[in-house]
Amino acid sequence: MPLKAIRPLTRAPLLHVSVQESLRSFISENGLAPGTLLPAESDLANQLGVSRNSLREGIKALESLGVLEARRGVGIFVKAFSFEPLLDNLAYGLGGALRQVEELIEIRRVLEVGMIGKTLAIIGAEDIAELRATVERMGELARRGESFADEDQLFHTLLFRCQNNETFTRLIDIFWLAFYKASDFVNLENSDPVATWRDHAAIVEAVERRDLAEVQRRLDRHYEGISQVITASKLEN
């Protein structure tokens, strides 16, 4: 079946925005699947009635939104939908605003406590072994008084990896991006790394026993500690 024609632009203001809208409509109306190669730039520019520079501005904007993907020397492709651009912008949009970081922590607390039950039902020995290895590295660093932020992030990723929920995994990453970004503006250093390490070790032990109530209690307590660090930083500033 031949493709429906791309619609010419009808508005002059904000030309790059009009280009984006027209390209979106072209993709939608033709039901173009991810991976579909769009017509050549020269053909698109002619059909839209714009310069190639204006077309490229629109394409770059759609690339940043995850709608299109430009492959040098090959062409422009429709990209599979992903929450990633939205989530990435969320992290950097939060900046150093501690109130928003606090709100994000509360959302994560509810999500992790609520979703941990599924982990207990399906987590395997391999994931538990990786959790234990990560906790051991945290303990070594904690006893030396060193930071273990990377291990902490990995721990929470491993805790939910068995669920294969990519969006939730990205949300976990977003929390850390926002937390690290906020730390550029205020002191969010963990004042008691040994206690934090022990909290994580207790979570692993409860996971291995499949003790849902204890895991939920430990996770909830863990996020109370993070909230206290932020509250203390707010008071100092």
C-alpha positions as a Markdown table, in Angstrom:
| # | Residue | x | y | z |
|---|---|---|---|---|
| 1 | Met | 0.0 | 0.0 | 0.0 |
| 2 | Pro | 1.5 | 3.4 | -1.0 |
| 3 | Leu | 2.3 | 5.9 | 1.8 |
| 4 | Lys | 0.0 | 8.8 | 2.4 |
| 5 | Ala | 1.5 | 12.1 | 1.3 |
| 6 | Ile | 3.1 | 14.2 | 4.0 |
| 7 | Arg | 1.1 | 17.3 | 4.7 |
| 8 | Pro | 2.6 | 20.7 | 3.6 |
| 9 | Leu | 3.0 | 23.3 | 6.4 |
| 10 | Thr | 0.3 | 25.8 | 6.9 |
| 11 | Arg | 1.8 | 28.0 | 9.6 |
| 12 | Ala | 4.9 | 30.2 | 9.2 |
| 13 | Pro | 5.6 | 31.0 | 12.9 |
| 14 | Leu | 7.9 | 28.6 | 14.8 |
| 15 | Leu | 8.8 | 26.8 | 11.7 |
| 16 | His | 10.8 | 24.0 | 13.4 |
| 17 | Val | 7.7 | 23.3 | 15.6 |
| 18 | Ser | 5.5 | 23.0 | 12.5 |
| 19 | Val | 8.1 | 20.6 | 11.0 |
| 20 | Gln | 7.9 | 18.4 | 14.1 |
| 21 | Glu | 4.1 | 18.4 | 14.0 |
| 22 | Ser | 4.0 | 17.5 | 10.3 |
| 23 | Leu | 6.6 | 14.7 | 10.7 |
| 24 | Arg | 4.7 | 13.3 | 13.7 |
| 25 | Ser | 1.5 | 13.3 | 11.7 |
| 26 | Phe | 3.2 | 11.6 | 8.8 |
| 27 | Ile | 4.5 | 8.8 | 11.0 |
| 28 | Ser | 1.1 | 8.4 | 12.8 |
| 29 | Glu | -1.1 | 8.5 | 9.7 |
| 30 | Asn | 1.0 | 6.0 | 7.9 |
| 31 | Gly | 1.4 | 3.7 | 10.9 |
| 32 | Leu | 5.2 | 3.7 | 10.5 |
| 33 | Ala | 6.7 | 1.1 | 12.7 |
| 34 | Pro | 10.0 | 1.6 | 14.7 |
| 35 | Gly | 13.0 | 1.1 | 12.4 |
| 36 | Thr | 11.2 | 2.4 | 9.3 |
| 37 | Leu | 13.4 | 4.6 | 7.1 |
| 38 | Leu | 11.9 | 8.0 | 6.3 |
| 39 | Pro | 12.2 | 9.6 | 2.8 |
| 40 | Ala | 15.5 | 11.4 | 2.1 |
| 41 | Glu | 16.0 | 14.8 | 3.6 |
| 42 | Ser | 15.7 | 16.5 | 0.2 |
| 43 | Asp | 12.4 | 14.8 | -0.4 |
| 44 | Leu | 11.0 | 15.7 | 3.0 |
| 45 | Ala | 12.1 | 19.3 | 2.7 |
| 46 | Asn | 10.4 | 19.6 | -0.7 |
| 47 | Gln | 7.2 | 18.0 | 0.5 |
| 48 | Leu | 7.1 | 20.3 | 3.5 |
| 49 | Gly | 8.1 | 23.4 | 1.5 |
| 50 | Val | 10.9 | 24.3 | 3.9 |
| 51 | Ser | 14.7 | 24.6 | 3.7 |
| 52 | Arg | 16.9 | 21.6 | 4.7 |
| 53 | Asn | 18.1 | 23.6 | 7.7 |
| 54 | Ser | 14.6 | 24.1 | 9.0 |
| 55 | Leu | 13.9 | 20.4 | 8.4 |
| 56 | Arg | 17.1 | 19.4 | 10.3 |
| 57 | Glu | 16.1 | 21.6 | 13.3 |
| 58 | Gly | 12.8 | 19.8 | 13.5 |
| 59 | Ile | 14.5 | 16.4 | 13.1 |
| 60 | Lys | 17.0 | 17.2 | 15.9 |
| 61 | Ala | 14.1 | 18.2 | 18.2 |
| 62 | Leu | 12.4 | 14.9 | 17.5 |
| 63 | Glu | 15.6 | 13.0 | 18.1 |
| 64 | Ser | 15.9 | 14.6 | 21.6 |
| 65 | Leu | 12.3 | 13.5 | 22.3 |
| 66 | Gly | 13.1 | 9.9 | 21.2 |
| 67 | Val | 10.8 | 10.0 | 18.2 |
| 68 | Leu | 13.4 | 9.8 | 15.4 |
| 69 | Glu | 16.9 | 8.5 | 15.1 |
| 70 | Ala | 19.4 | 9.9 | 12.6 |
| 71 | Arg | 22.1 | 7.5 | 11.4 |
| 72 | Arg | 25.0 | 9.3 | 9.7 |
| 73 | Gly | 25.3 | 8.2 | 6.1 |
| 74 | Val | 22.2 | 6.0 | 6.3 |
| 75 | Gly | 19.1 | 8.2 | 6.9 |
| 76 | Ile | 16.4 | 9.1 | 9.4 |
| 77 | Phe | 14.5 | 6.3 | 11.1 |
| 78 | Val | 11.4 | 6.1 | 13.3 |
| 79 | Lys | 12.5 | 5.2 | 16.8 |
| 80 | Ala | 10.7 | 2.8 | 19.2 |
| 81 | Phe | 8.8 | 4.6 | 22.0 |
| 82 | Ser | 10.7 | 5.0 | 25.3 |
| 83 | Phe | 10.2 | 6.9 | 28.6 |
| 84 | Glu | 14.0 | 7.5 | 28.7 |
| 85 | Pro | 14.1 | 11.0 | 27.3 |
| 86 | Leu | 11.3 | 12.1 | 29.6 |
| 87 | Leu | 13.0 | 10.5 | 32.6 |
| 88 | Asp | 16.4 | 12.0 | 31.7 |
| 89 | Asn | 14.9 | 15.4 | 31.5 |
| 90 | Leu | 13.1 | 14.9 | 34.9 |
| 91 | Ala | 16.4 | 14.3 | 36.6 |
| 92 | Tyr | 18.1 | 17.4 | 35.3 |
| 93 | Gly | 14.9 | 19.5 | 35.6 |
| 94 | Leu | 14.9 | 18.9 | 39.4 |
| 95 | Gly | 18.3 | 20.5 | 39.7 |
| 96 | Gly | 19.2 | 21.3 | 43.2 |
| 97 | Ala | 15.7 | 21.8 | 44.5 |
| 98 | Leu | 15.6 | 19.7 | 47.6 |
| 99 | Arg | 11.9 | 19.8 | 48.0 |
| 100 | Gln | 11.4 | 18.0 | 44.6 |
| 101 | Val | 14.2 | 15.5 | 45.6 |
| 102 | Glu | 12.3 | 14.8 | 48.8 |
| 103 | Glu | 9.1 | 14.2 | 46.9 |
| 104 | Leu | 10.9 | 11.9 | 44.5 |
| 105 | Ile | 12.3 | 10.0 | 47.5 |
| 106 | Glu | 8.8 | 9.5 | 48.9 |
| 107 | Ile | 7.6 | 8.2 | 45.5 |
| 108 | Arg | 10.4 | 5.7 | 45.4 |
| 109 | Arg | 9.8 | 4.7 | 48.9 |
| 110 | Val | 6.2 | 3.8 | 48.1 |
| 111 | Leu | 7.1 | 2.1 | 44.8 |
| 112 | Glu | 9.9 | -0.1 | 46.3 |
| 113 | Val | 7.9 | -1.1 | 49.4 |
| 114 | Gly | 4.9 | -1.8 | 47.2 |
| 115 | Met | 6.8 | -3.8 | 44.5 |
| 116 | Ile | 9.2 | -5.8 | 46.7 |
| 117 | Gly | 6.6 | -8.5 | 47.2 |
| 118 | Lys | 6.9 | -9.5 | 43.5 |
| 119 | Thr | 10.7 | -9.7 | 43.9 |
| 120 | Leu | 10.3 | -12.1 | 46.8 |
| 121 | Ala | 8.1 | -14.3 | 44.7 |
| 122 | Ile | 10.5 | -14.7 | 41.8 |
| 123 | Ile | 14.0 | -13.7 | 42.8 |
| 124 | Gly | 16.6 | -16.4 | 42.1 |
| 125 | Ala | 19.8 | -17.6 | 43.7 |
| 126 | Glu | 22.0 | -15.7 | 41.2 |
| 127 | Asp | 20.4 | -12.3 | 42.0 |
| 128 | Ile | 20.7 | -13.0 | 45.8 |
| 129 | Ala | 24.3 | -13.9 | 45.4 |
| 130 | Glu | 25.0 | -10.6 | 43.5 |
| 131 | Leu | 23.2 | -8.7 | 46.2 |
| 132 | Arg | 25.3 | -10.3 | 48.9 |
| 133 | Ala | 28.5 | -9.6 | 46.9 |
| 134 | Thr | 27.4 | -5.9 | 46.6 |
| 135 | Val | 26.7 | -5.7 | 50.3 |
| 136 | Glu | 30.2 | -7.1 | 51.0 |
| 137 | Arg | 31.8 | -4.4 | 48.9 |
| 138 | Met | 29.7 | -1.8 | 50.7 |
| 139 | Gly | 30.9 | -3.2 | 54.1 |
| 140 | Glu | 34.6 | -3.0 | 53.1 |
| 141 | Leu | 34.2 | 0.6 | 52.0 |
| 142 | Ala | 32.1 | 1.5 | 55.1 |
| 143 | Arg | 34.7 | 0.1 | 57.5 |
| 144 | Arg | 37.3 | 2.3 | 55.7 |
| 145 | Gly | 35.0 | 5.3 | 56.0 |
| 146 | Glu | 34.7 | 5.6 | 52.2 |
| 147 | Ser | 31.6 | 6.3 | 50.1 |
| 148 | Phe | 29.8 | 3.5 | 48.3 |
| 149 | Ala | 27.2 | 5.4 | 46.3 |
| 150 | Asp | 27.7 | 3.3 | 43.2 |
| 151 | Glu | 27.3 | 0.1 | 45.1 |
| 152 | Asp | 24.2 | 1.5 | 46.8 |
| 153 | Gln | 22.7 | 2.3 | 43.4 |
| 154 | Leu | 23.6 | -1.2 | 42.1 |
| 155 | Phe | 22.0 | -2.8 | 45.1 |
| 156 | His | 18.6 | -1.3 | 44.4 |
| 157 | Thr | 18.8 | -2.1 | 40.7 |
| 158 | Leu | 19.6 | -5.8 | 41.6 |
| 159 | Leu | 16.8 | -5.9 | 44.1 |
| 160 | Phe | 14.3 | -5.4 | 41.3 |
| 161 | Arg | 16.1 | -6.7 | 38.3 |
| 162 | Cys | 14.3 | -10.0 | 38.3 |
| 163 | Gln | 11.0 | -8.2 | 37.6 |
| 164 | Asn | 12.3 | -7.0 | 34.1 |
| 165 | Asn | 10.5 | -3.7 | 34.5 |
| 166 | Glu | 12.6 | -1.3 | 32.5 |
| 167 | Thr | 10.6 | 1.8 | 33.4 |
| 168 | Phe | 11.0 | 1.1 | 37.1 |
| 169 | Thr | 14.7 | 0.5 | 36.6 |
| 170 | Arg | 15.0 | 3.8 | 34.9 |
| 171 | Leu | 13.1 | 5.5 | 37.7 |
| 172 | Ile | 15.6 | 4.1 | 40.2 |
| 173 | Asp | 18.4 | 5.6 | 38.0 |
| 174 | Ile | 16.5 | 8.9 | 38.0 |
| 175 | Phe | 16.5 | 9.0 | 41.7 |
| 176 | Trp | 20.3 | 8.7 | 41.8 |
| 177 | Leu | 20.8 | 11.3 | 39.1 |
| 178 | Ala | 18.6 | 13.8 | 41.0 |
| 179 | Phe | 20.3 | 13.0 | 44.3 |
| 180 | Tyr | 23.8 | 13.5 | 42.9 |
| 181 | Lys | 22.7 | 16.7 | 41.2 |
| 182 | Ala | 21.3 | 18.0 | 44.4 |
| 183 | Ser | 24.6 | 17.1 | 46.1 |
| 184 | Asp | 26.3 | 19.7 | 44.0 |
| 185 | Phe | 24.4 | 22.4 | 45.9 |
| 186 | Val | 24.1 | 21.0 | 49.4 |
| 187 | Asn | 26.0 | 18.5 | 51.6 |
| 188 | Leu | 24.2 | 15.1 | 51.3 |
| 189 | Glu | 27.1 | 13.0 | 52.5 |
| 190 | Asn | 26.2 | 9.9 | 54.4 |
| 191 | Ser | 27.2 | 10.5 | 58.1 |
| 192 | Asp | 27.0 | 6.9 | 59.1 |
| 193 | Pro | 28.1 | 4.6 | 56.3 |
| 194 | Val | 28.4 | 1.6 | 58.6 |
| 195 | Ala | 24.8 | 1.8 | 59.7 |
| 196 | Thr | 23.7 | 2.2 | 56.0 |
| 197 | Trp | 25.7 | -0.9 | 55.1 |
| 198 | Arg | 24.1 | -2.9 | 57.9 |
| 199 | Asp | 20.6 | -1.8 | 56.7 |
| 200 | His | 21.4 | -3.2 | 53.3 |
| 201 | Ala | 22.7 | -6.4 | 54.7 |
| 202 | Ala | 19.5 | -6.8 | 56.8 |
| 203 | Ile | 17.4 | -6.3 | 53.6 |
| 204 | Val | 19.3 | -9.1 | 51.8 |
| 205 | Glu | 18.8 | -11.5 | 54.7 |
| 206 | Ala | 15.1 | -10.8 | 54.8 |
| 207 | Val | 14.9 | -11.3 | 51.0 |
| 208 | Glu | 16.6 | -14.6 | 51.3 |
| 209 | Arg | 14.1 | -15.7 | 54.0 |
| 210 | Arg | 11.2 | -14.4 | 51.8 |
| 211 | Asp | 10.1 | -12.3 | 54.8 |
| 212 | Leu | 7.9 | -9.7 | 53.2 |
| 213 | Ala | 7.0 | -7.8 | 56.3 |
| 214 | Glu | 10.6 | -7.5 | 57.4 |
| 215 | Val | 11.8 | -6.4 | 53.9 |
| 216 | Gln | 9.2 | -3.8 | 53.7 |
| 217 | Arg | 10.0 | -2.5 | 57.2 |
| 218 | Arg | 13.7 | -2.4 | 56.4 |
| 219 | Leu | 13.2 | -0.6 | 53.0 |
| 220 | Asp | 10.9 | 2.0 | 54.7 |
| 221 | Arg | 13.5 | 2.6 | 57.4 |
| 222 | His | 16.2 | 2.9 | 54.8 |
| 223 | Tyr | 14.4 | 5.8 | 53.1 |
| 224 | Glu | 13.7 | 7.5 | 56.4 |
| 225 | Gly | 17.5 | 7.7 | 56.8 |
| 226 | Ile | 17.9 | 9.3 | 53.4 |
| 227 | Ser | 15.1 | 11.8 | 54.2 |
| 228 | Gln | 16.9 | 12.7 | 57.4 |
| 229 | Val | 20.1 | 13.5 | 55.5 |
| 230 | Ile | 18.2 | 15.9 | 53.3 |
| 231 | Thr | 16.4 | 17.5 | 56.2 |
| 232 | Ala | 19.7 | 18.1 | 58.0 |
| 233 | Ser | 21.1 | 19.7 | 54.8 |
| 234 | Lys | 18.2 | 22.0 | 54.5 |
| 235 | Leu | 18.6 | 23.2 | 58.1 |
| 236 | Glu | 22.3 | 23.9 | 57.4 |
| 237 | Asn | 21.4 | 26.0 | 54.4 |
